[in-house]
Amino acid sequence: MFVDKVRITVIGGRGGDGAVAFHREKYVASGGPDGGDGGHGGSVVLHVNDNLSTLLDFRYKRKYQANAGVNGMGRKMAGKRGENLVIDVPRGTVVRDAETNQIIVDMSTGEDFVIARGGRGGWGNAHFATPTRQVPRFAKAGLKGQERDVILELKLLADVGLVGFPNVGKSTLLSVTSNARPKIANYHFTTLFPNLGVIYVEEGVSFVMADITGNKEGAA
């Protein structure tokens, strides 16, 4: 089965909340504020994987969310940053904004791309101490991560094209070497549009084959 266009939702991780805490020490009646900052949320990152040939995996999972940042703690200890979520896509995947249809990025160069940034972590109460407000009992909450609906569209359709005269077995070859089910019949021009199939060679190695309409003068 070949899937060349899917819609998914990507969400950056939420930032961790800042902490409300105060320094505690023996023989010190009331220490100052020492609440740490929350960690930033993880981002959703697209990564080119040259072993992938289709967008089939995205049919079964449509929502991708990175990890949230950890909340801050006392003693000015910052929370841990949320881990990025890396999504593998085939080379040649074009990413569009689902609302505007504008191209966001073309994943043909192999460079990673941050498609949804994580939210910033909130400040702990240590940031809010002033000469007139020495005991701040509040902190800043972490921000939500970026959320967006995007369309993934595979630009590179095939690695191999079957070219030949009508009714010589191109569709039959595709049907027995892949899971594609092209129309097969004993007459010319059974194939009116290209059919695509994924040929699995071994674990992690595959390629896409296209069954092209038969070659004949005037067939175009």
N, C-alpha and C positions, 0 to 999 in steps of 0.2 A: 504494500500500500504506500502510495506517495502522497505526502501532504506538503503543500508549498505555501500555505497561508493560514495563520492562526491569530487569534486575539487573546492576549493575556493581561493580567493586572500585576504590576510590580509595586512594592511598598518598601520604602526604607524603614529601618528600625527606629523605634522611638528613643529619644534621649533619656537617660536616667535622671531622676529627680535629685536636686541638691539636698543636703542633709541639714537638719536643725539640731545642733549639738553644742555642748559647752565643755570647756576644759575642766577636767576633774583631777585633782591631785591632793594627796594627803597634806593637811594643814593649810590648804588653800580653800577658803570658804566659798568663793564664787569666781570661777575662772571665766575668761572671755569666750566668745563664740569660736568654735573650731570645726564647724560642719564642712565637709568636703563636697566637691562638685560631682555631679552625675556624669557618667561616661557618655560619649556620643553614640548614637545608634549606628549600626552597620549599614552599609550601602548595598544596593543590588548592582552587580557588575556583569556585563556581557563579555563572554570570552569565546574566541573562535576555536573550534575543535575540528581539525581537518579529517577526523575519522567519522564525522557525522555527514550524512547525505540528505537527510530529510528533517522536517519539523514534526515528525510523528509523535515524539514523546510529549509534546505540548498539548496533544489532544486529551491526555488523561490528567493533566494538572494545569490549571489556568491561573492560579494565584500564587505569587512568589513574594515572600516577606523576609527581610533580613532580621537578624537578632537585635533586640533592644539593648541599650546601654544599661549598665548596673547603677543603682542608686549610690549617691555619695554616702560616706560614713564619718564618724567622729574622728578627732585628731587630724583633721584636714586631709583625710584619705579620700582620694578621688575614686569613683567607680570605674570598673573596667569597661573599655569600649566594646560595643557589640561587634561580633564578627560579620564581615561582609558575606553576602550570599552571591556566589559565582554561578552564573547560568551559562552552560555551553550551548553554542549555536553553530550551525554549519557556516563555513566561509561563503560570503556572498549574500548573507541575510540582510535585507533592508528593513530597518525599523521605522515605523511611521506612528505619528500621534493619531490615536483612534478617533478623536473629535475633529481635528482639522485636516487629517490625511497628509500633513506635511512630513517630509523625511527628517527624522532625528539623526540617524547615523546609518552609514553603509558599512557593514562588517566585512569588508573585503580585504582590508590591509593587515588584519591580524592583531591590531592593537586593542587592548581592553577598553571598555567604555562604561562609565557609571551612568546607568539609566534611571536610578532613583536614589537620591542621597539620603543618608540617615539624618535624623533630627539631632540638634545640638543638646548636650547635657545641660541641666540647670545648675545655677550657682548655689553653693552652700551658704549658710548664714554668715560665715566668716567674711564674705564679700561686702556685707551690708552694715558692718560696724562703723560708726562715726563717733566723733567726740560727744555729740548730743544723743546718740542712740548706741549705747555700749552693749546692750543685751538684745539684739534682734532675734525675735522668736519666729522668724519666717525664712523661707528659702525659695528659690525659683524652681518651678517644675520643668522637666525636660520637654522639648518640643517634639511634635509628631514628625515622622519621616515623610519624605515626598512620596505621593501616591499618584500613579498615572496608568491609564489604559493604553496599551500600545498594540500595534499590529506587526507581526513578523511575517515577512514575505521573502521567500527564497528566490534569489535572482538567477543563480546558476541552476539550470533545470536538469542538465544531463551531462555525463562524462563520455558516454558512448552513444552514437546514433546508428541505427540499422538502416542502411540505404539499399534499395534494390527495386526491381520491377514489381508490379502488382502481383499478388497471389503466388509468392514464391516461398512463404513460410516465415516472414519476419515476425508477425504477431504470434505464431506458434512458438518460435524460439523464445520470445519474451515471456510467454505464459509458462514455459517449463523451466526457465531459469530464475524466475522471480514469482512473487505472489500476485503480480498484476493479472487481470482477467480481461484482456482486450477481446473485442468481437472478432470471431474467426468464422469464415464461411468460404465456400468454394466459388467465389466470383471476384472480379476485379474491384478494387477500391472499397473493400470492406472497411479498411481503416480510413476514416475521413479526418481525424484529428490525431496528433501524436499521443501515444500512450507511454506512460513512464513506469518503470519497475526498478526496485532496488535489488541488486545482486549481492548476496552475502558470500564473501570469499572465506573468511575465518573470523574469529572473535576480534572485533574492533576494526575490521577491514571490509569495506563495501564500496560499491559504486552504482551510479544511476544509469540505466539504459533507456533510450527512447526508441520507440517503434514509429518510424516516420511514414507518412503517406507514400505510396508507391511512385517510383519515378517513371514518367512517360511523357512524351511530348504533348503539351497542352494540359497536363494534369494539374498544374499550379492554379 
